[in-house]
Amino acid sequence: MPATQRRYPLDEFARRGEAAYEQQIAPRLAASNEGKFVAIDIETGAYEVDDQELAASRRLRARVPDAQIWMKRIGSPYVHRFGCRAAGRPGP
């Protein structure tokens, strides 16, 4: 699978991805999807949900070969979180 070149500046890419998620996708998702990954094509609004981010991306790319994919973890502001924090202490 050849790499797809990003066609938007990073801030525009993020804006489109978050807007598509909040306006079109989040209202359709069941609570049972929390913690899963959603791969979103920021141009078409097509998306795939899976426990594994690579599986979601591959299924989306099979449907939309030139997809501009924004990845989101359902119910979290982060796709991945690095580091740790002590129990009982609020995060940044």
C-alpha positions in Angstrom: 0.0 0.0 0.0 1.7 3.2 -1.1 1.8 6.1 1.2 -0.7 8.9 0.6 0.6 12.5 0.7 -1.1 14.8 3.0 -2.9 17.5 1.0 -3.6 20.0 3.8 -1.6 21.9 6.3 -1.6 20.1 9.7 -3.9 22.6 11.4 -6.5 22.3 8.6 -6.1 18.6 8.6 -6.9 18.5 12.4 -9.7 21.0 12.1 -11.4 18.9 9.4 -10.9 15.6 11.2 -12.3 16.9 14.5 -15.2 18.6 12.8 -16.2 15.4 10.9 -15.9 13.4 14.1 -18.0 15.8 16.3 -20.7 16.7 13.8 -21.1 13.5 11.7 -19.6 10.5 13.4 -19.8 10.8 17.2 -23.7 11.1 17.2 -23.9 7.7 15.3 -21.5 5.8 17.6 -22.8 3.5 20.3 -21.4 3.7 23.9 -20.0 0.2 23.4 -17.4 1.8 20.9 -15.7 3.8 23.7 -11.9 3.2 23.6 -12.0 1.9 20.0 -10.3 3.7 17.1 -12.1 5.6 14.4 -10.3 6.3 11.1 -11.9 9.2 9.2 -11.4 10.4 5.7 -11.5 14.2 6.2 -12.6 14.7 2.6 -15.6 12.3 2.2 -16.6 11.7 5.9 -16.2 7.9 5.3 -15.0 6.2 8.5 -14.3 2.8 10.0 -14.2 1.7 13.7 -12.1 -1.0 15.1 -10.3 -2.1 18.3 -7.0 -1.8 16.3 -6.1 1.5 14.6 -4.3 -0.3 11.7 -7.3 -2.5 10.9 -9.6 0.6 10.9 -7.2 2.4 8.6 -6.8 -0.6 6.2 -10.6 -1.0 5.9 -11.1 2.7 5.2 -8.2 2.7 2.7 -9.8 -0.3 0.9 -13.0 1.7 0.5 -11.3 5.1 -0.2 -7.8 4.4 -1.6 -6.7 8.0 -1.5 -8.2 8.8 1.9 -6.8 11.6 4.0 -7.1 9.7 7.3 -7.6 11.4 10.7 -7.4 8.9 13.6 -9.4 9.4 16.8 -9.8 7.2 19.9 -13.5 7.2 20.8 -14.2 8.9 24.1 -10.6 10.3 24.5 -8.9 13.5 23.4 -5.8 11.4 22.6 -5.1 8.6 20.2 -2.2 7.6 22.3 -0.9 8.8 25.7 2.7 8.6 26.5 4.1 8.7 30.1 2.2 8.1 33.3 0.8 10.0 36.2 0.5 9.0 39.8 -2.8 7.6 41.0 -5.1 10.3 42.4 -3.2 13.2 40.7 -4.9 15.2 38.0 -3.3 15.2 34.6 -2.0 18.2 32.7 
